[in-house]
Structure formats: structure tokens, C-alpha cells
Amino acid sequence: MQKTSQQYDKVTAKCKALFVDKMSDYGSAWRILRLPSLTDQIFIKAQRIRQLQENNVRKVEEDEIPEFIGIINYSVMALIQIEKGIADQPDMQVKEASQLYDKHVAETKSLMEDKNHDYGEAWREMRVSSLTDLILQKLLRVKQIENNKGKTIVSEGIDANYQDMINYAIFALILMSESQE
């Protein structure tokens, strides 16, 4: 699991660098987004990944990597929104957003480590396409929970689903980087 931890940190560092760069360019305009809007942005990225995986012809020369990074960053934004609430105006500086990013990634990594212990890193034997499908399944669950105004009877909450999407996207990026080595 030491290798996984190092790979996880490498992926999240790349994702965070892009997040911080975009915060420098755009500020915290994302703070006005409600959870369903963030869920829809993640859904668009996951659908594009699935299309790229299924189509033989690509009209835009971009692979799945930026889309998985987008899933991670939008999911972290969603976790921040759950914690802080939705803002009416951009209200967060890079430093605070960066600290919250680190906090939510650390919590999500801890969840991954616990699950990896229990599942024995079964994800390493999975296909990237299966991880994409699991992300889409989580998105459909989140949409249903959102449609139910956040109420669940026996299911985990929205935050756990965002964390799972982050972890599945990180696993996909790790598997893709290993296949390129």
C-alpha cells in the first residue's frame, strides 16, 4: 500500500496544482455553484470519458486524463460546498481554498486507505472503463439523493459518494499511468 499512497499523492498534487492555477485565473467563482450544478459538471466529464472509451474516432484530440482530473477537482469543490455552504459571490482566497482542498483530499485518502485494507487493493485488477462506470453509477445515486432533497433511508450521504468518485478517478489515473510506463 506504500506504492499506492505515493501514487495517490502524486495524482492529487497534480490535481491541486491545476485547482490553484484556476483559482489564480478565475478566483472562487465556483463558490456560487449549487451541488446539483457541480454534480452535473462531473456527470458531463464522466459521460465524455465513457464516450472516449467507446468511440473509435475522436474529433477533439484530448484523452481522458483531463476529464478524470476535472472529476476529482469538481468533487473536492462539492465537498467544500457541503462544508461551507453556497456563496452568493466569490468569497474565498486561494490560501483558504487550498487548505480546504488539502483537508478534503486527506479525509478522502484516509477513506481509501481503510477500504484498500479491507478490499486488498482489488481496484488494481479493474479496468479503467469499469471505474468510469462506477463513477457514473455514483453520479446517478447523487442525482437521486439531490432529487430527494438530500434525504436517504439507508444509504450513505452525498459526501461519501463524492469521496468515492474522487478515489475511483484517482485509481483510473494511476492505472493509466502504469499502463504508459
C-alpha positions, 0 to 999 in steps of 0.5 A: 500500500506504500506504492499506492499512497505515493501514487495517490499523492502524486495524482492529487498534487497534480490535481491541486496544482491545476485547482490553484492555477484556476483559482489564480485565473478565475478566483472562487467563482465556483463558490456560487455553484449549487451541488446539483450544478457541480454534480452535473459538471462531473456527470458531463466529464464522466459521460465524455470519458465513457464516450472516449472509451467507446468511440473509435474516432475522436474529433477533439484530440484530448484523452481522458486524463483531463476529464478524470482530473476535472472529476476529482477537482469538481468533487473536492469543490462539492465537498467544500460546498457541503462544508461551507455552504453556497456563496452568493459571490466569490468569497474565498482566497486561494490560501483558504481554498487550498487548505480546504482542498488539502483537508478534503483530499486527506479525509478522502485518502484516509477513506481509501486507505481503510477500504484498500485494507479491507478490499486488498487493493482489488481496484488494481485488477479493474479496468479503467472503463469499469471505474468510469462506470462506477463513477457514473453509477455514483453520479446517478445515486447523487442525482437521486439523493439531490432529487430527494432533497438530500434525504436517504433511508439507508444509504450513505450521504452525498459526501461519501459518494463524492469521496468515492468518485474522487478515489475511483478517478484517482485509481483510473489515473494511476492505472493509466499511468502504469499502463504508459510506463 
